[in-house]
Amino acid sequence: MEIEDARLEVDQRVVARLWNWTPDALRDNARKGFKAEAAEGLDPTGYAVSVFAKTRAPGESISSFLDRVCEEIREYRVAKWVALVPEEELVDAGFRINLNEPPKDHYDIPVGSEEDSLRVDDLSRVFGTYNRRRMPK
C-alpha cells in the first residue's frame, strides 16, 4: 500500500524512519542510543528508536507534503529510502513519539526498558504498512 493512500489530514503528523526498519536494525538503533546517553553521563530509563516527524500544513496536498517531508529530512540525514507512517497508526499500535531535538523535528519512539524485550518487531510491522519511498537526490 502507498502512503498516499493513508488518511493524512491537515495538522496530522507523519513519522519517518530512515535507513533500515527491520527488527534487528531498530534494536541496534535503540541499543546505540541507550549506550550514547549513558556515555554522556545521563541515566537512560529506556530504549528508543530515532525518527523524524512532520506536520501537514493547511492547503498542502498529500503529495506536496510527502515531498516536503523527504526534502527537509534530507538536510539532516542521508539515506536512499524512508518508511513513512501516520503518527495515529503508531499510537494505535501502542507507541508514542517524544521530541528529542536537535536536529529539528527529531523524535524518539520508546520501545521498552529491558533490552531483552524491546518492541522492535511490532514497530517494524507498523513501518512496513506502506511501501518504502525513495529519498530525493
N, C-alpha and C positions, 0 to 999 in steps of 0.2 A: 504494500500500500504506500502511496506517496504522501508525504507530509502536507502537501497542498490539499489533500482530501480531508484533513483533520479540521475540526471546528476551531479556528483561530480567531476569536473575537477581538475587537478593538480593546485595548488595555490588558489583553492577556499576554502572559509571557510564554516564550518558547525557550526550552533548555537545550543547550548544545554541548555535546561531548565530542572532543576531537580525538584524533589518533585511532584509538582502539577501544572497543567497549565489550570485549569478551570478558567472561568472569575472571580469567587469570590476569588480564590487563587491568581491570578495575581493582582487583585485590592488590596487585603490585602498586598501583597508584595510591591506594589507601594506606598501605604499609609505609611507602616513601614519605607521605605527608605526616604520618604519625611520628616517624623517626626524625624528620626535619624539625617538627615542633619540639621534640624532646632535646635535640641538639642545640636549639635556640634557648634552652633553659625554661621552656614553657612546660606545663603539666597537662599533656593532652588527655582528654577524657574519653576519646573515642576515635574511630577511624572514619575517614570521609573521602569521597571521590571529587575531584576537581572538575567543574563545568563552568559554562558561561550561560547567562540568561538575558534575554532582551524582550522588551515590551512593544507590541504592535501599536502604532500611533493612529489617531483618528484620521480617516481619509486615506490610509495607506493600504494598498491592495495586498493580498496574501503573498503574491509573487514578489512584489517590491520589498515587503517586509522580510521575507526569507533571504533575498539577495542582500539586503542591508545587514542582516544578522551575520552572514558569512563575511561580508566586506569588513565590518567593524571588528570582528574577532580576529581576522587576518592581521590586523595591526599589532596584535599581541602574541599570536601563536601561528606557526606554520604547520599545515597538515594538508594531505591530499583529500581526505574525506571527513565528513562530520555527520553525526547522528543527531537528529532534531526530534524533540517530543514536546507537546504542550505540557506546561507545568501541572495542569489539572490532572493529567494522566499519571504523573509521578505521585501526586498527592493521593489519587485513588488507589495506587499500589502501596501506599503506606510510607512514602518518602516525603521529605521536605528539602528545601534549599535554604542555605544560610549564607548571607552576604559575607564575602571574605576578600575584600579588595586590599591592595591592588593586585592585578590590573582592574580597570573599570569593568563593571558588570561580571566580575568573577564571583562564583559561589562554590560552596561545598555541599555535597549530599551526604549526610551521615549514614553509614552502613553498618554500624554496630560498635560495641565497646570491647568485645572479645575477638581476638584475631582469628580464632578457630571457627567462629560462627558469623562471619560477615555476610550481609545480604547481597552479595555481588551477583549471584545467579538471578535473583529477582530483578535487580537493577538492569542487568544485561538484557533480560527479556523485554523490559519496558523500552530500552533504547533500540531494540530490534523490531519494534512495532512497525516502523516506517522504513522504507528504503533509504539507505545512506545517500548523502548528497555530496557531489564533488565540490570542493572548495574552488573558488575562482583563483586564477593565477595572477 
